[in-house]
Amino acid sequence: MPLQSKWQQLPTEAINPASLSIDTLEPAEIIDVMLGEDRKMLAAVARERERIALAVDIITQSLRKGGRLVFVGAGTSGRLGVLEAAEMPPTFGTSPEMVQAVMAGGKAAFFSPREGADDQYEEGARTVSRLRPSRRDAFVGVSASGMTPFVRGGLAAARRAGARIIFVTCDPHTELQTFVDITIAMGVGPEVIAGSTRLKAASATKLVLNMLSTAAMVRIGKTFGNLMVDVQSTSAKLKDRATRIVGIVTGLDQDDSEKLLKRAHWNAKAAIVMHKTGLPYTKALSRLRKAKGMMRDALSPA
């Protein structure tokens, strides 16, 4: 009996019967096949709703304790983690240290794949160890197949340090479920192009990482309603956004909102508290600190 490869039985490597003849289809027909598969992907993510919510609680607790959120991945999964971390400072005003990402092969691998880096368990462990993980941190391992040695090594190092561990995969049968605090396993099924996990697996992973980071940021007070009041006003576009946010909350016109923001050193949260309470800038900041950045608490009567 011929030996089977250890990857052969993975759902991410399976052959999709819906796309067996994809090379004979017209462009619109190819799109229809892909859209049909993406609908299955959305359903797979929805089935993990409760686990995603539990993971958000874990991350929120870590961030409230002053810990970090760290994504660990390789290949496409690693790039998605890097993208998520890179978007946090401009969107939510976080420090670069609060949300981080490491991927197999280092920063250069984001643009130029490094063959074999995924397979280096010990390098994953060393890379995470250099971050000095602690009990306050939450690590999110991202591996479509559930098997990536670099990710496993990184999570093992984080676990030894007492960090909370979340695992995001597209293999519902991964044995890592006994190793981590919670596993989010989206059973997206085989890809339109067999083994190309940049497709459904990546789309599902992107959705889950978006939910984890966004919901956690909302829970620690980085929004007021659905407005990104912690936005960093570092460009003309972001200054315009901050001006519009202040205008929406305060009812001020554009000119007055901009003047208020200038007095608040372009801190939208402080500007809103200043307007709503009549406090000067320094006292508005103090009030926000006492409220731990939660806008609704800062605006409540003392």
N, C-alpha and C positions, 0 to 999 in steps of 0.2 A: 504493500500500500504506500503511495507516495506521501512524503512528509508535507504537512501544511505549514505555511508561514504563520508566525504569531499574529500578523496583521490581517490575515485572510478573513477571519470571522468577525472583524470589527464592522459595525454598521456603517461607519464612515468610508469603508472600502467596498461596500456591497455594490452590485450592479443594479441599476434602476430600470425596471421593465418598461416604465413610461417613456424612456428616452432611447430605447434600443436603436431606433431608426432616425435619430436626430440629424444625422448627416445627410438624410434625404429630404429634409423639410425645408420649406420656404422660411424666410426670416420671421414673418408674422407667426408662423406655426411654432417655430422655436421659442418665441416669446411666450406663446400660450402655454407651452409645456413648462417653461420656467415659472410663470405666474401660478400655475397649478401647484407646482412643488412649493413655492413660497407660501401659498395658503396653508399647506400642511405644516410648514415651519412655524407660522404664527400660532397655529393650534398647539404645537408642541411646546412653545414658550408659555402659552396660557396654562397648560397643564402643570407647570412648575410654579404657579403663582404663589402658593403658600410657602414654598421653600425660599423663593426670592424675597418674600416679605420677612421671613425669619432671618435671612442673611442681612437684610437692611438693618434690622435691629442689632445684630452683632456689630456691624460696621459703625452704626450710630453710637453704640456704647463705647467702642474704642476711641472714636473721635472726641467724644465728650470727656474722656479721661486724658486727653492730650496725646493719644496714640496716632498712628499713621494707618493709612489704607495703601497697601502695596499690591500691585498686580504682578504676577509671575507667569511668563509664557514663552512660547517659541514660535517662529514662523508667523503665519497669519494671526494666530491667537496672541502672540507676543506683541505684534504691531497694534492690535486692537487695544491691548492694555496700555501701551505707550500713548496712543491717541487719547484714550480716556484721561490719563493723568495729565497730559499736556493741556487739555481743555479746561481743567479745573481752575487754575489761577485767573484767567481772563473772565471766566463766566461767574465764578463764585468768590473771587477775591481771596482764595486760599494761598498759603505759602507753598512754595515748591516742595517743601518737605512733607506737607500733610498728605498729599496723594502722590505716590511714586509708582514707577514700573521698571521692571527688569526683564530683559529677554535674552534668550540664548544667542550668543555671538556679539552681544553688546550693542552700542548705539549704531555702529556701522551696518549691522545686520538689518536695520529697519529698511534700508534701501538696497543693500546687496546681500542676498542670502548667503550664509556661511554653512556650507555642507558639513554635516556631522555635529554641529553645535548642539542640536536638539538632543543628541544621544549622550551627552556628557552629564551624568548624574552628579558626579563630584563637583563639577564646575557650577552647577545649579546651587549646590549646597554652599560652596565658597562665596558665590555672588551674593546670596541672601545673608550669609554670615557677616559679610562686610558692612551690611546695613545695620548691624547690631540690633536684631529684632528683640522685642520685649513683650511682656504680658499685656501691655496696653495696645499693641498693634493688631490689625486685622490683615491677613494675607489672602489674596484671591488667586488661586492657581487656575490657569486657563489652558485647557488641552482638549481639542475636539475629539481626539482618539481616546483620551483618558490614559494614555500610555507614555507620554513624553518624559524620558528620564530626566532632562534638565529641570522640568517643572516639579517632578517628584522629589528630586534632590533639594530644590529650593524650599518646598513645603516641609520636608523633613527637618531642615535646619530651623525653619521658623517654629515648627512644633516643639522642637527641643528647647527653644527659648521661652515657650509658654504662650506664644501668640495664638490668636484665634484663626482658624483655617476654614476657608470656603473654597469649594472646588466646582468649577464650571466646565462641563463636558457635554459631548453629544453621544456618549455611550452610557445608556442607562444601567449597564451591567458592570461598570467599573468596580473593581474590588477596593478602590480607595475610599469607598463609602464608610469603611470601618476605621479609617485613618484620620478623617477630618471632622470638623464640627457639623458641617452641613454640605451636602452635594446637590448641586442644581444640574440635572441631567436632561437635556432637551433631546427627546427621541425624534430627531428630524428625518430619519430614514436616509436612504442612499441618495447621493448627489446626481444631478442631471448628467454631469461628466464624472464618471466613477472616480472616487478618491479626491476630487477637487473641493476640499473643505473651505475654500475661499467663497463658496456659494452659500447654500443653505446653512451649513454649520457656522460660517462666519457671520451671516445675517442674524441668526439666532443669538450668537454670542454677543454681537454688538448691542442687540436689544437688551439683553440681560445686564451687561455692564453699564449701559445707559441707566437702567432702572436702579441698579445698586448704588451708583454714584449720585444720581440725581435725587433719589428718595432720601438718601442719607444726608445730603446737603440741605434739603428742605427741612429735615428733622432737627438739624443743628442750627436752624435759623438763618440760612443763607438766602432765603427769599421772604418776601412779604406778599401774601397771596401767591400769584404766579409771576411776580416781578423780581428780577435779579438785582435786589437792592445792594448787594455786595460787589456789583460789577466794578472792575478796575478801569477808571477813566484814563486810559493810556493812549488813546488815539482819538481822532476827530469823530469817528463813528461811535466809539464807546462813550465819549462825552455827550454826544447827541442822545444816545440811549439813556444815559443817566439823567439828562435834562428832561426827557420825556417821562421817565419813571417818576421823578419828583413832581412833575406837573400833574400826572395822573393821580397821585396820592394826595397832593396838597390843593389842587385846583388852580394853582398859579399858572400864568401864561409862560411862554418860552423865555422871554427876557427876564422875568422875575425869578423863574426857576434857575436860570443860569447864574444870576446874581447870588441867589441863596447858596448854590453849590460852590461858588467861589469862596464865599464866607466859610463854608464847611470844608474847604480844601478838597473839593470834589468827592467828598464822602457822602454818598446818597443817603445812607442810613442816618448819619448825623444831621444832614440837611432836613430830613423829614421830621426828626425828633425836635430840632430847633424850631421849625415852623409850628408843629402841633402843640409844643409845650411852652414856647417863648424862652427857652433856655439858651444861653450862649454856647458856643462851639465846645469848649472844654467840659462844661457841665453836661452837655448832650452826650459826649463821649463817655463820661463817667456813668451816666444813666444806662447807656448801652452795655457797658462792661458789667454793671450790676445785674442787668437782665440777661447776661451771657449771650448777647447778640440777638436775642429773640425780640423782634420788632413789636409784636403785640404786647409783650410784657413791658417793654420800655415805654410804650404809649399808654399803658394802663394808669389810672390814678394812683398816686403813691399811697 
